[in-house]
Amino acid sequence: MRVVLDTNILISALITSVSPSAQVLALWRSRRFDLLTCAQQLEEFARATRYPQVRARLLPAVAGALLNRVRDRAMVLKNLPKLDVAPDPDDNYLLAPAEAGEVQFLITGDKPLLGLKRHNSTQIVTPAALLELLNEGNK
């Protein structure tokens, strides 16, 4: 299974270790799915974790360790399609690796993205919805 995790999910997973976001991140760490990303998302993660409101709740070393792990273990896609389908144009960078990598799920907490429900073959769901789908598949 291939997944794109929105930057807000990665940050949330680090801030709250018992959240659905943290559970999804733990699944990736245990190699239950392949994580796909792109350079633009890695840059956004690095930038967002330096915001004062995030730094107040997240140690830079913890954020840096996850960034390094994602760079090392995720599939970092290049030559992505130019898209203009997200309600917020700043979110198209998440749909591009989903499309190029034939991703099954884009996991986000972003309401406008969730409103799309799907982009091509990619389902756009919350972390809790992914966990529920995975639990149903294990029954």
N, CA, C and O atoms as CSV, one atom per row, in Angstrom:
chain,resi,resn,atom,element,x,y,z
A,1,MET,N,N,0.848,-1.172,0.000
A,1,MET,CA,C,0.000,0.000,0.000
A,1,MET,C,C,0.893,1.233,0.000
A,1,MET,O,O,1.906,1.289,0.697
A,2,ARG,N,N,0.496,2.214,-0.793
A,2,ARG,CA,C,1.222,3.480,-0.893
A,2,ARG,C,C,0.380,4.602,-0.309
A,2,ARG,O,O,-0.825,4.685,-0.545
A,3,VAL,N,N,1.047,5.478,0.471
A,3,VAL,CA,C,0.347,6.535,1.208
A,3,VAL,C,C,1.143,7.834,1.128
A,3,VAL,O,O,2.374,7.822,1.144
A,4,VAL,N,N,0.434,8.941,1.043
A,4,VAL,CA,C,1.006,10.272,1.247
A,4,VAL,C,C,0.410,10.794,2.554
A,4,VAL,O,O,-0.807,10.787,2.738
A,5,LEU,N,N,1.274,11.242,3.452
A,5,LEU,CA,C,0.835,11.849,4.714
A,5,LEU,C,C,1.013,13.356,4.614
A,5,LEU,O,O,2.115,13.840,4.356
A,6,ASP,N,N,-0.052,14.087,4.815
A,6,ASP,CA,C,0.018,15.545,4.816
A,6,ASP,C,C,0.977,15.993,5.922
A,6,ASP,O,O,1.112,15.321,6.945
A,7,THR,N,N,1.623,17.105,5.713
A,7,THR,CA,C,2.559,17.642,6.700
A,7,THR,C,C,1.886,17.835,8.052
A,7,THR,O,O,2.516,17.623,9.088
A,8,ASN,N,N,0.613,18.235,8.058
A,8,ASN,CA,C,-0.079,18.436,9.335
A,8,ASN,C,C,-0.211,17.118,10.102
A,8,ASN,O,O,-0.260,17.130,11.332
A,9,ILE,N,N,-0.268,16.011,9.418
A,9,ILE,CA,C,-0.351,14.700,10.065
A,9,ILE,C,C,0.995,14.343,10.682
A,9,ILE,O,O,1.052,13.845,11.807
A,10,LEU,N,N,2.060,14.590,9.963
A,10,LEU,CA,C,3.401,14.306,10.498
A,10,LEU,C,C,3.670,15.115,11.765
A,10,LEU,O,O,4.165,14.580,12.757
A,11,ILE,N,N,3.343,16.398,11.726
A,11,ILE,CA,C,3.585,17.254,12.890
A,11,ILE,C,C,2.682,16.842,14.047
A,11,ILE,O,O,3.138,16.755,15.187
A,12,SER,N,N,1.431,16.594,13.769
A,12,SER,CA,C,0.494,16.161,14.809
A,12,SER,C,C,0.967,14.871,15.471
A,12,SER,O,O,0.859,14.717,16.687
A,13,ALA,N,N,1.487,13.952,14.674
A,13,ALA,CA,C,1.963,12.670,15.208
A,13,ALA,C,C,3.102,12.862,16.196
A,13,ALA,O,O,3.218,12.112,17.166
A,14,LEU,N,N,3.934,13.851,15.959
A,14,LEU,CA,C,5.055,14.111,16.862
A,14,LEU,C,C,4.615,14.844,18.125
A,14,LEU,O,O,5.196,14.653,19.193
A,15,ILE,N,N,3.596,15.674,18.001
A,15,ILE,CA,C,3.143,16.468,19.143
A,15,ILE,C,C,2.302,15.634,20.105
A,15,ILE,O,O,2.429,15.769,21.322
A,16,THR,N,N,1.449,14.779,19.565
A,16,THR,CA,C,0.521,13.988,20.389
A,16,THR,C,C,0.728,12.508,20.094
A,16,THR,O,O,0.256,12.000,19.077
A,17,SER,N,N,1.423,11.827,20.973
A,17,SER,CA,C,1.842,10.445,20.710
A,17,SER,C,C,0.722,9.419,20.773
A,17,SER,O,O,0.938,8.269,20.389
A,18,VAL,N,N,-0.460,9.786,21.240
A,18,VAL,CA,C,-1.567,8.830,21.326
A,18,VAL,C,C,-2.677,9.149,20.315
A,18,VAL,O,O,-3.771,8.593,20.414
A,19,SER,N,N,-2.422,10.002,19.380
A,19,SER,CA,C,-3.423,10.421,18.401
A,19,SER,C,C,-3.506,9.424,17.241
A,19,SER,O,O,-2.597,8.618,17.042
A,20,PRO,N,N,-4.601,9.485,16.477
A,20,PRO,CA,C,-4.652,8.680,15.249
A,20,PRO,C,C,-3.487,8.979,14.311
A,20,PRO,O,O,-2.982,8.075,13.646
A,21,SER,N,N,-3.056,10.236,14.252
A,21,SER,CA,C,-1.894,10.584,13.419
A,21,SER,C,C,-0.660,9.815,13.871
A,21,SER,O,O,0.085,9.294,13.041
A,22,ALA,N,N,-0.438,9.741,15.176
A,22,ALA,CA,C,0.709,9.001,15.709
A,22,ALA,C,C,0.582,7.513,15.406
A,22,ALA,O,O,1.582,6.851,15.126
A,23,GLN,N,N,-0.623,6.988,15.459
A,23,GLN,CA,C,-0.826,5.577,15.138
A,23,GLN,C,C,-0.512,5.299,13.672
A,23,GLN,O,O,0.080,4.269,13.351
A,24,VAL,N,N,-0.901,6.204,12.785
A,24,VAL,CA,C,-0.599,6.048,11.358
A,24,VAL,C,C,0.908,6.127,11.137
A,24,VAL,O,O,1.467,5.330,10.383
A,25,LEU,N,N,1.565,7.077,11.785
A,25,LEU,CA,C,3.017,7.186,11.649
A,25,LEU,C,C,3.704,5.916,12.155
A,25,LEU,O,O,4.679,5.455,11.562
A,26,ALA,N,N,3.194,5.357,13.245
A,26,ALA,CA,C,3.753,4.101,13.773
A,26,ALA,C,C,3.591,2.967,12.769
A,26,ALA,O,O,4.471,2.114,12.657
A,27,LEU,N,N,2.500,2.944,12.052
A,27,LEU,CA,C,2.309,1.914,11.023
A,27,LEU,C,C,3.367,2.043,9.930
A,27,LEU,O,O,3.905,1.041,9.460
A,28,TRP,N,N,3.663,3.278,9.528
A,28,TRP,CA,C,4.722,3.476,8.535
A,28,TRP,C,C,6.073,3.027,9.090
A,28,TRP,O,O,6.837,2.345,8.407
A,29,ARG,N,N,6.357,3.413,10.326
A,29,ARG,CA,C,7.631,3.031,10.933
A,29,ARG,C,C,7.777,1.511,11.016
A,29,ARG,O,O,8.889,0.989,10.943
A,30,SER,N,N,6.659,0.802,11.166
A,30,SER,CA,C,6.720,-0.665,11.211
A,30,SER,C,C,6.549,-1.275,9.814
A,30,SER,O,O,6.339,-2.479,9.668
A,31,ARG,N,N,6.643,-0.420,8.800
A,31,ARG,CA,C,6.644,-0.835,7.394
A,31,ARG,C,C,5.336,-1.467,6.928
A,31,ARG,O,O,5.338,-2.383,6.105
A,32,ARG,N,N,4.220,-0.972,7.461
A,32,ARG,CA,C,2.911,-1.467,7.029
A,32,ARG,C,C,2.472,-0.830,5.706
A,32,ARG,O,O,1.575,-1.339,5.035
A,33,PHE,N,N,3.104,0.274,5.339
A,33,PHE,CA,C,2.836,0.895,4.046
A,33,PHE,C,C,4.061,1.673,3.594
A,33,PHE,O,O,4.950,1.982,4.387
A,34,ASP,N,N,4.088,1.981,2.302
A,34,ASP,CA,C,5.144,2.807,1.728
A,34,ASP,C,C,4.699,4.255,1.759
A,34,ASP,O,O,3.586,4.587,1.351
A,35,LEU,N,N,5.578,5.111,2.245
A,35,LEU,CA,C,5.301,6.541,2.305
A,35,LEU,C,C,5.922,7.207,1.084
A,35,LEU,O,O,7.093,6.992,0.772
A,36,LEU,N,N,5.129,8.010,0.404
A,36,LEU,CA,C,5.616,8.775,-0.730
A,36,LEU,C,C,5.556,10.246,-0.393
A,36,LEU,O,O,4.639,10.704,0.289
A,37,THR,N,N,6.537,10.982,-0.873
A,37,THR,CA,C,6.617,12.411,-0.607
A,37,THR,C,C,7.335,13.080,-1.766
A,37,THR,O,O,7.618,12.449,-2.784
A,38,CYS,N,N,7.625,14.356,-1.600
A,38,CYS,CA,C,8.349,15.117,-2.612
A,38,CYS,C,C,9.185,16.184,-1.910
A,38,CYS,O,O,8.991,16.463,-0.727
A,39,ALA,N,N,10.105,16.768,-2.647
A,39,ALA,CA,C,10.993,17.783,-2.074
A,39,ALA,C,C,10.206,18.959,-1.490
A,39,ALA,O,O,10.575,19.493,-0.444
A,40,GLN,N,N,9.135,19.359,-2.154
A,40,GLN,CA,C,8.342,20.494,-1.654
A,40,GLN,C,C,7.751,20.182,-0.284
A,40,GLN,O,O,7.693,21.065,0.571
A,41,GLN,N,N,7.318,18.961,-0.060
A,41,GLN,CA,C,6.769,18.621,1.249
A,41,GLN,C,C,7.866,18.575,2.304
A,41,GLN,O,O,7.652,19.020,3.432
A,42,LEU,N,N,9.016,18.055,1.965
A,42,LEU,CA,C,10.115,18.028,2.931
A,42,LEU,C,C,10.497,19.447,3.341
A,42,LEU,O,O,10.783,19.711,4.509
A,43,GLU,N,N,10.498,20.354,2.370
A,43,GLU,CA,C,10.793,21.759,2.669
A,43,GLU,C,C,9.707,22.367,3.549
A,43,GLU,O,O,10.001,23.122,4.475
A,44,GLU,N,N,8.454,22.036,3.258
A,44,GLU,CA,C,7.357,22.566,4.072
A,44,GLU,C,C,7.442,22.042,5.506
A,44,GLU,O,O,7.230,22.796,6.455
A,45,PHE,N,N,7.747,20.769,5.664
A,45,PHE,CA,C,7.875,20.197,7.003
A,45,PHE,C,C,8.971,20.925,7.781
A,45,PHE,O,O,8.766,21.303,8.935
A,46,ALA,N,N,10.124,21.121,7.161
A,46,ALA,CA,C,11.236,21.814,7.828
A,46,ALA,C,C,10.831,23.235,8.211
A,46,ALA,O,O,11.149,23.699,9.306
A,47,ARG,N,N,10.133,23.921,7.316
A,47,ARG,CA,C,9.688,25.293,7.583
A,47,ARG,C,C,8.631,25.323,8.694
A,47,ARG,O,O,8.721,26.133,9.617
A,48,ALA,N,N,7.638,24.446,8.603
A,48,ALA,CA,C,6.530,24.457,9.563
A,48,ALA,C,C,6.990,24.110,10.974
A,48,ALA,O,O,6.441,24.627,11.947
A,49,THR,N,N,7.981,23.251,11.096
A,49,THR,CA,C,8.449,22.875,12.433
A,49,THR,C,C,9.293,23.969,13.069
A,49,THR,O,O,9.670,23.863,14.236
A,50,ARG,N,N,9.586,25.005,12.321
A,50,ARG,CA,C,10.307,26.148,12.895
A,50,ARG,C,C,9.366,27.263,13.339
A,50,ARG,O,O,9.815,28.240,13.938
A,51,TYR,N,N,8.067,27.137,13.057
A,51,TYR,CA,C,7.121,28.146,13.513
A,51,TYR,C,C,7.118,28.167,15.041
A,51,TYR,O,O,7.178,27.108,15.666
A,52,PRO,N,N,7.048,29.359,15.657
A,52,PRO,CA,C,7.096,29.445,17.122
A,52,PRO,C,C,6.039,28.595,17.825
A,52,PRO,O,O,6.330,27.981,18.851
A,53,GLN,N,N,4.810,28.548,17.289
A,53,GLN,CA,C,3.751,27.781,17.943
A,53,GLN,C,C,4.023,26.272,17.880
A,53,GLN,O,O,3.573,25.529,18.753
A,54,VAL,N,N,4.740,25.822,16.876
A,54,VAL,CA,C,5.109,24.401,16.785
A,54,VAL,C,C,6.321,24.129,17.667
A,54,VAL,O,O,6.354,23.131,18.387
A,55,ARG,N,N,7.304,25.003,17.616
A,55,ARG,CA,C,8.516,24.813,18.434
A,55,ARG,C,C,8.209,24.795,19.923
A,55,ARG,O,O,8.917,24.163,20.707
A,56,ALA,N,N,7.144,25.495,20.305
A,56,ALA,CA,C,6.761,25.519,21.721
A,56,ALA,C,C,6.282,24.134,22.176
A,56,ALA,O,O,6.301,23.836,23.371
A,57,ARG,N,N,5.857,23.292,21.237
A,57,ARG,CA,C,5.314,21.979,21.588
A,57,ARG,C,C,6.148,20.809,21.055
A,57,ARG,O,O,5.851,19.649,21.342
A,58,LEU,N,N,7.192,21.120,20.279
A,58,LEU,CA,C,7.951,20.069,19.620
A,58,LEU,C,C,9.429,20.426,19.596
A,58,LEU,O,O,9.815,21.472,19.074
A,59,LEU,N,N,10.241,19.565,20.157
A,59,LEU,CA,C,11.682,19.807,20.155
A,59,LEU,C,C,12.237,19.736,18.738
A,59,LEU,O,O,11.879,18.830,17.985
A,60,PRO,N,N,13.106,20.675,18.358
A,60,PRO,CA,C,13.689,20.652,17.020
A,60,PRO,C,C,14.397,19.323,16.699
A,60,PRO,O,O,14.357,18.866,15.556
A,61,ALA,N,N,15.032,18.715,17.680
A,61,ALA,CA,C,15.730,17.447,17.433
A,61,ALA,C,C,14.758,16.340,17.047
A,61,ALA,O,O,15.085,15.486,16.222
A,62,VAL,N,N,13.570,16.349,17.637
A,62,VAL,CA,C,12.556,15.329,17.313
A,62,VAL,C,C,12.062,15.539,15.884
A,62,VAL,O,O,11.935,14.585,15.117
A,63,ALA,N,N,11.788,16.783,15.538
A,63,ALA,CA,C,11.337,17.095,14.179
A,63,ALA,C,C,12.434,16.750,13.173
A,63,ALA,O,O,12.158,16.171,12.122
A,64,GLY,N,N,13.659,17.103,13.491
A,64,GLY,CA,C,14.779,16.811,12.598
A,64,GLY,C,C,14.981,15.320,12.399
A,64,GLY,O,O,15.293,14.875,11.295
A,65,ALA,N,N,14.805,14.548,13.460
A,65,ALA,CA,C,14.959,13.090,13.349
A,65,ALA,C,C,13.903,12.508,12.409
A,65,ALA,O,O,14.213,11.631,11.604
A,66,LEU,N,N,12.657,12.986,12.503
A,66,LEU,CA,C,11.619,12.481,11.605
A,66,LEU,C,C,11.904,12.919,10.170
A,66,LEU,O,O,11.750,12.130,9.238
A,67,LEU,N,N,12.312,14.157,9.992
A,67,LEU,CA,C,12.628,14.638,8.647
A,67,LEU,C,C,13.716,13.766,8.018
A,67,LEU,O,O,13.602,13.373,6.857
A,68,ASN,N,N,14.757,13.468,8.772
A,68,ASN,CA,C,15.833,12.611,8.253
A,68,ASN,C,C,15.329,11.212,7.932
A,68,ASN,O,O,15.717,10.625,6.921
A,69,ARG,N,N,14.472,10.682,8.782
A,69,ARG,CA,C,13.933,9.340,8.552
A,69,ARG,C,C,13.060,9.300,7.297
A,69,ARG,O,O,13.118,8.351,6.514
A,70,VAL,N,N,12.258,10.340,7.121
A,70,VAL,CA,C,11.423,10.403,5.922
A,70,VAL,C,C,12.306,10.502,4.682
A,70,VAL,O,O,12.066,9.806,3.696
A,71,ARG,N,N,13.315,11.355,4.721
A,71,ARG,CA,C,14.241,11.465,3.576
A,71,ARG,C,C,14.891,10.124,3.244
A,71,ARG,O,O,15.070,9.782,2.075
A,72,ASP,N,N,15.241,9.369,4.291
A,72,ASP,CA,C,15.954,8.100,4.096
A,72,ASP,C,C,15.049,6.945,3.694
A,72,ASP,O,O,15.445,6.099,2.893
A,73,ARG,N,N,13.836,6.902,4.244
A,73,ARG,CA,C,12.991,5.716,4.051
A,73,ARG,C,C,11.797,5.898,3.133
A,73,ARG,O,O,11.284,4.917,2.594
A,74,ALA,N,N,11.348,7.109,2.944
A,74,ALA,CA,C,10.194,7.336,2.065
A,74,ALA,C,C,10.659,7.371,0.612
A,74,ALA,O,O,11.842,7.557,0.326
A,75,MET,N,N,9.725,7.192,-0.279
A,75,MET,CA,C,9.986,7.349,-1.702
A,75,MET,C,C,9.807,8.832,-2.020
A,75,MET,O,O,8.691,9.349,-1.983
A,76,VAL,N,N,10.908,9.509,-2.331
A,76,VAL,CA,C,10.869,10.937,-2.643
A,76,VAL,C,C,10.767,11.057,-4.167
A,76,VAL,O,O,11.734,10.815,-4.891
A,77,LEU,N,N,9.587,11.432,-4.630
A,77,LEU,CA,C,9.319,11.473,-6.067
A,77,LEU,C,C,9.769,12.792,-6.675
A,77,LEU,O,O,9.704,13.851,-6.052
A,78,LYS,N,N,10.226,12.684,-7.911
A,78,LYS,CA,C,10.641,13.853,-8.693
A,78,LYS,C,C,9.809,13.876,-9.963
A,78,LYS,O,O,9.037,12.952,-10.218
A,79,ASN,N,N,9.957,14.907,-10.751
A,79,ASN,CA,C,9.245,15.022,-12.024
A,79,ASN,C,C,7.742,14.826,-11.835
A,79,ASN,O,O,7.115,13.997,-12.494
A,80,LEU,N,N,7.195,15.599,-10.934
A,80,LEU,CA,C,5.772,15.487,-10.611
A,80,LEU,C,C,4.916,16.271,-11.597
A,80,LEU,O,O,5.367,17.259,-12.176
A,81,PRO,N,N,3.679,15.825,-11.782
A,81,PRO,CA,C,2.782,16.577,-12.664
A,81,PRO,C,C,2.403,17.915,-12.030
A,81,PRO,O,O,2.345,18.042,-10.807
A,82,LYS,N,N,2.151,18.889,-12.865
A,82,LYS,CA,C,1.630,20.179,-12.399
A,82,LYS,C,C,0.117,20.044,-12.317
A,82,LYS,O,O,-0.542,19.739,-13.311
A,83,LEU,N,N,-0.423,20.270,-11.138
A,83,LEU,CA,C,-1.852,20.102,-10.921
A,83,LEU,C,C,-2.487,21.400,-10.462
A,83,LEU,O,O,-1.837,22.248,-9.850
A,84,ASP,N,N,-3.758,21.538,-10.767
A,84,ASP,CA,C,-4.546,22.665,-10.287
A,84,ASP,C,C,-5.946,22.146,-9.975
A,84,ASP,O,O,-6.926,22.530,-10.613
A,85,VAL,N,N,-6.016,21.256,-8.970
A,85,VAL,CA,C,-7.300,20.643,-8.634
A,85,VAL,C,C,-7.701,20.846,-7.174
A,85,VAL,O,O,-8.880,20.720,-6.842
A,86,ALA,N,N,-6.754,21.157,-6.302
A,86,ALA,CA,C,-7.057,21.338,-4.880
A,86,ALA,C,C,-7.817,22.643,-4.666
A,86,ALA,O,O,-7.546,23.634,-5.345
A,87,PRO,N,N,-8.759,22.654,-3.735
A,87,PRO,CA,C,-9.470,23.905,-3.414
A,87,PRO,C,C,-8.501,25.024,-3.013
A,87,PRO,O,O,-8.716,26.189,-3.346
A,88,ASP,N,N,-7.442,24.660,-2.301
A,88,ASP,CA,C,-6.379,25.601,-1.952
A,88,ASP,C,C,-5.183,25.257,-2.837
A,88,ASP,O,O,-4.611,24.178,-2.685
A,89,PRO,N,N,-4.790,26.132,-3.749
A,89,PRO,CA,C,-3.683,25.825,-4.667
A,89,PRO,C,C,-2.396,25.398,-3.956
A,89,PRO,O,O,-1.570,24.694,-4.537
A,90,ASP,N,N,-2.224,25.825,-2.696
A,90,ASP,CA,C,-1.034,25.434,-1.943
A,90,ASP,C,C,-1.036,23.955,-1.567
A,90,ASP,O,O,-0.024,23.446,-1.088
A,91,ASP,N,N,-2.148,23.257,-1.774
A,91,ASP,CA,C,-2.232,21.831,-1.454
A,91,ASP,C,C,-1.985,20.925,-2.658
A,91,ASP,O,O,-1.929,19.705,-2.506
A,92,ASN,N,N,-1.838,21.493,-3.836
A,92,ASN,CA,C,-1.608,20.672,-5.027
A,92,ASN,C,C,-0.330,19.849,-4.933
A,92,ASN,O,O,-0.224,18.797,-5.564
A,93,TYR,N,N,0.647,20.319,-4.148
A,93,TYR,CA,C,1.900,19.582,-4.008
A,93,TYR,C,C,1.685,18.227,-3.328
A,93,TYR,O,O,2.529,17.342,-3.468
A,94,LEU,N,N,0.591,18.041,-2.604
A,94,LEU,CA,C,0.273,16.747,-1.993
A,94,LEU,C,C,-0.411,15.811,-2.985
A,94,LEU,O,O,-0.222,14.595,-2.936
A,95,LEU,N,N,-1.191,16.375,-3.864
A,95,LEU,CA,C,-1.887,15.563,-4.860
A,95,LEU,C,C,-0.940,15.079,-5.956
A,95,LEU,O,O,-1.157,14.017,-6.539
A,96,ALA,N,N,0.104,15.850,-6.236
A,96,ALA,CA,C,1.044,15.474,-7.302
A,96,ALA,C,C,1.755,14.152,-7.020
A,96,ALA,O,O,1.758,13.284,-7.893
A,97,PRO,N,N,2.367,13.951,-5.829
A,97,PRO,CA,C,2.984,12.643,-5.597
A,97,PRO,C,C,1.948,11.528,-5.477
A,97,PRO,O,O,2.235,10.374,-5.795
A,98,ALA,N,N,0.745,11.871,-5.018
A,98,ALA,CA,C,-0.313,10.862,-4.954
A,98,ALA,C,C,-0.639,10.366,-6.354
A,98,ALA,O,O,-0.808,9.165,-6.567
A,99,GLU,N,N,-0.728,11.283,-7.304
A,99,GLU,CA,C,-1.026,10.910,-8.689
A,99,GLU,C,C,0.155,10.188,-9.326
A,99,GLU,O,O,-0.014,9.123,-9.919
A,100,ALA,N,N,1.335,10.756,-9.208
A,100,ALA,CA,C,2.511,10.172,-9.852
A,100,ALA,C,C,2.875,8.807,-9.277
A,100,ALA,O,O,3.351,7.931,-9.999
A,101,GLY,N,N,2.652,8.632,-7.986
A,101,GLY,CA,C,3.032,7.389,-7.323
A,101,GLY,C,C,1.927,6.365,-7.223
A,101,GLY,O,O,2.087,5.325,-6.584
A,102,GLU,N,N,0.780,6.663,-7.869
A,102,GLU,CA,C,-0.367,5.750,-7.820
A,102,GLU,C,C,-0.683,5.324,-6.385
A,102,GLU,O,O,-0.785,4.140,-6.062
A,103,VAL,N,N,-0.831,6.344,-5.544
A,103,VAL,CA,C,-1.044,6.178,-4.113
A,103,VAL,C,C,-2.492,5.787,-3.835
A,103,VAL,O,O,-3.415,6.291,-4.476
A,104,GLN,N,N,-2.680,4.886,-2.876
A,104,GLN,CA,C,-4.041,4.489,-2.496
A,104,GLN,C,C,-4.701,5.508,-1.565
A,104,GLN,O,O,-5.904,5.748,-1.660
A,105,PHE,N,N,-3.900,6.115,-0.650
A,105,PHE,CA,C,-4.471,7.021,0.342
A,105,PHE,C,C,-3.622,8.267,0.521
A,105,PHE,O,O,-2.397,8.196,0.609
A,106,LEU,N,N,-4.294,9.411,0.572
A,106,LEU,CA,C,-3.710,10.662,1.033
A,106,LEU,C,C,-4.359,10.925,2.380
A,106,LEU,O,O,-5.579,11.059,2.471
A,107,ILE,N,N,-3.546,11.000,3.428
A,107,ILE,CA,C,-4.043,11.172,4.786
A,107,ILE,C,C,-3.852,12.630,5.182
A,107,ILE,O,O,-2.741,13.157,5.129
A,108,THR,N,N,-4.941,13.273,5.577
A,108,THR,CA,C,-4.887,14.689,5.902
A,108,THR,C,C,-5.945,15.048,6.943
A,108,THR,O,O,-6.900,14.303,7.164
A,109,GLY,N,N,-5.760,16.177,7.562
A,109,GLY,CA,C,-6.768,16.750,8.439
A,109,GLY,C,C,-7.334,18.024,7.820
A,109,GLY,O,O,-8.169,18.695,8.426
A,110,ASP,N,N,-6.884,18.352,6.623
A,110,ASP,CA,C,-7.258,19.570,5.918
A,110,ASP,C,C,-8.660,19.418,5.317
A,110,ASP,O,O,-8.865,18.621,4.402
A,111,LYS,N,N,-9.616,20.184,5.835
A,111,LYS,CA,C,-11.013,20.024,5.416
A,111,LYS,C,C,-11.241,20.232,3.912
A,111,LYS,O,O,-11.967,19.447,3.302
A,112,PRO,N,N,-10.647,21.261,3.295
A,112,PRO,CA,C,-10.853,21.388,1.845
A,112,PRO,C,C,-10.338,20.174,1.052
A,112,PRO,O,O,-10.987,19.734,0.103
A,113,LEU,N,N,-9.190,19.644,1.435
A,113,LEU,CA,C,-8.689,18.446,0.760
A,113,LEU,C,C,-9.601,17.253,1.017
A,113,LEU,O,O,-9.895,16.484,0.103
A,114,LEU,N,N,-10.043,17.101,2.253
A,114,LEU,CA,C,-10.958,16.007,2.583
A,114,LEU,C,C,-12.245,16.112,1.773
A,114,LEU,O,O,-12.856,15.100,1.430
A,115,GLY,N,N,-12.648,17.334,1.472
A,115,GLY,CA,C,-13.851,17.549,0.681
A,115,GLY,C,C,-13.759,16.976,-0.720
A,115,GLY,O,O,-14.781,16.652,-1.325
A,116,LEU,N,N,-12.555,16.849,-1.242
A,116,LEU,CA,C,-12.384,16.229,-2.566
A,116,LEU,C,C,-12.753,14.744,-2.533
A,116,LEU,O,O,-13.261,14.200,-3.513
A,117,LYS,N,N,-12.495,14.105,-1.406
A,117,LYS,CA,C,-12.752,12.681,-1.167
A,117,LYS,C,C,-11.861,11.751,-1.991
A,117,LYS,O,O,-11.516,10.663,-1.530
A,118,ARG,N,N,-11.492,12.158,-3.178
A,118,ARG,CA,C,-10.708,11.297,-4.055
A,118,ARG,C,C,-10.006,12.167,-5.101
A,118,ARG,O,O,-10.524,13.199,-5.528
A,119,HIS,N,N,-8.826,11.721,-5.496
A,119,HIS,CA,C,-8.142,12.292,-6.652
A,119,HIS,C,C,-7.648,11.112,-7.467
A,119,HIS,O,O,-6.749,10.385,-7.044
A,120,ASN,N,N,-8.231,10.928,-8.624
A,120,ASN,CA,C,-7.956,9.744,-9.446
A,120,ASN,C,C,-8.184,8.499,-8.600
A,120,ASN,O,O,-9.290,8.294,-8.100
A,121,SER,N,N,-7.159,7.661,-8.428
A,121,SER,CA,C,-7.344,6.419,-7.662
A,121,SER,C,C,-7.025,6.592,-6.178
A,121,SER,O,O,-7.077,5.622,-5.423
A,122,THR,N,N,-6.700,7.799,-5.755
A,122,THR,CA,C,-6.308,8.061,-4.371
A,122,THR,C,C,-7.506,8.491,-3.533
A,122,THR,O,O,-8.175,9.473,-3.856
A,123,GLN,N,N,-7.775,7.759,-2.460
A,123,GLN,CA,C,-8.793,8.176,-1.501
A,123,GLN,C,C,-8.168,9.192,-0.544
A,123,GLN,O,O,-7.032,9.011,-0.108
A,124,ILE,N,N,-8.887,10.235,-0.223
A,124,ILE,CA,C,-8.404,11.279,0.686
A,124,ILE,C,C,-9.197,11.135,1.973
A,124,ILE,O,O,-10.406,11.368,2.004
A,125,VAL,N,N,-8.490,10.742,3.050
A,125,VAL,CA,C,-9.161,10.407,4.310
A,125,VAL,C,C,-8.380,10.958,5.503
A,125,VAL,O,O,-7.221,11.356,5.381
A,126,THR,N,N,-9.043,10.969,6.649
A,126,THR,CA,C,-8.397,11.344,7.907
A,126,THR,C,C,-7.580,10.163,8.431
A,126,THR,O,O,-7.756,9.037,7.967
A,127,PRO,N,N,-6.689,10.411,9.393
A,127,PRO,CA,C,-5.973,9.292,10.015
A,127,PRO,C,C,-6.925,8.278,10.643
A,127,PRO,O,O,-6.723,7.071,10.507
A,128,ALA,N,N,-7.960,8.758,11.329
A,128,ALA,CA,C,-8.919,7.848,11.967
A,128,ALA,C,C,-9.627,6.984,10.929
A,128,ALA,O,O,-9.847,5.796,11.162
A,129,ALA,N,N,-9.983,7.562,9.796
A,129,ALA,CA,C,-10.650,6.788,8.745
A,129,ALA,C,C,-9.718,5.725,8.175
A,129,ALA,O,O,-10.156,4.610,7.892
A,130,LEU,N,N,-8.444,6.052,8.002
A,130,LEU,CA,C,-7.499,5.040,7.516
A,130,LEU,C,C,-7.381,3.900,8.513
A,130,LEU,O,O,-7.398,2.732,8.124
A,131,LEU,N,N,-7.262,4.226,9.791
A,131,LEU,CA,C,-7.155,3.180,10.817
A,131,LEU,C,C,-8.389,2.286,10.803
A,131,LEU,O,O,-8.282,1.068,10.944
A,132,GLU,N,N,-9.551,2.889,10.635
A,132,GLU,CA,C,-10.790,2.106,10.576
A,132,GLU,C,C,-10.789,1.186,9.355
A,132,GLU,O,O,-11.165,0.019,9.463
A,133,LEU,N,N,-10.371,1.699,8.195
A,133,LEU,CA,C,-10.306,0.878,6.998
A,133,LEU,C,C,-9.329,-0.281,7.150
A,133,LEU,O,O,-9.602,-1.399,6.713
A,134,LEU,N,N,-8.188,-0.002,7.774
A,134,LEU,CA,C,-7.203,-1.064,7.991
A,134,LEU,C,C,-7.718,-2.108,8.977
A,134,LEU,O,O,-7.473,-3.302,8.802
A,135,ASN,N,N,-8.426,-1.668,10.005
A,135,ASN,CA,C,-9.000,-2.613,10.970
A,135,ASN,C,C,-10.063,-3.489,10.322
A,135,ASN,O,O,-10.148,-4.682,10.613
A,136,GLU,N,N,-10.874,-2.904,9.447
A,136,GLU,CA,C,-11.883,-3.683,8.741
A,136,GLU,C,C,-11.233,-4.729,7.840
A,136,GLU,O,O,-11.734,-5.844,7.698
A,137,GLY,N,N,-10.102,-4.347,7.230
A,137,GLY,CA,C,-9.400,-5.279,6.346
A,137,GLY,C,C,-8.751,-6.427,7.096
A,137,GLY,O,O,-8.455,-7.464,6.502
A,138,ASN,N,N,-8.524,-6.259,8.392
A,138,ASN,CA,C,-7.888,-7.315,9.198
A,138,ASN,C,C,-8.899,-8.258,9.834
A,138,ASN,O,O,-8.510,-9.201,10.524
A,139,LYS,N,N,-10.195,-8.020,9.615
A,139,LYS,CA,C,-11.218,-8.868,10.228
A,139,LYS,C,C,-11.450,-10.117,9.393
A,139,LYS,O,O,-12.279,-10.955,9.752
